[in-house]
Amino acid sequence: MRRFELPRRTIEAFGSAGVEMDFLPRVAGAAETSVHLATVEAGGTIGVHRATKSQVFAVIAGAGEVADTDGVRVPLSAGQLVIWEAGEMHQSWATTAMSVVIVESDGRFETTEHHREL
């Protein structure tokens, strides 16, 4: 598991105003990619399972914890993400109501210099 801060930028291109955007890592070499939005109530969990593809788990609102194969819980809050590689066992818990964007892909997630590893 790799943990990063979600880079946020003000968007003014195309006459945009009042827009802040968080940037997920790029997907390279993918034949298949899916995007999901999960809402997990406080005290809820996405149970332990093996990642079938590489996965980004980006917290948009709220806070929780995540663990990978070693089972050690690591805090994760809005503005942060983790990347699990295909085959990694993992689980997540919400300590407050939590909204999460989940991107799964058979490609490779490429972070940039804007994704500060935590």
Secondary structure, 3 states (H helix, E strand, C coil): CEEEECCEEEECHHHCCCEEEECCCEEECCCCEEEEEEEECCCCEEEEEECCCEEEEEEEECEEEEECCCCCCEEEECCEEEEECCCCEEEEEECCCEEEEEEEECCEEECCCCCCEC
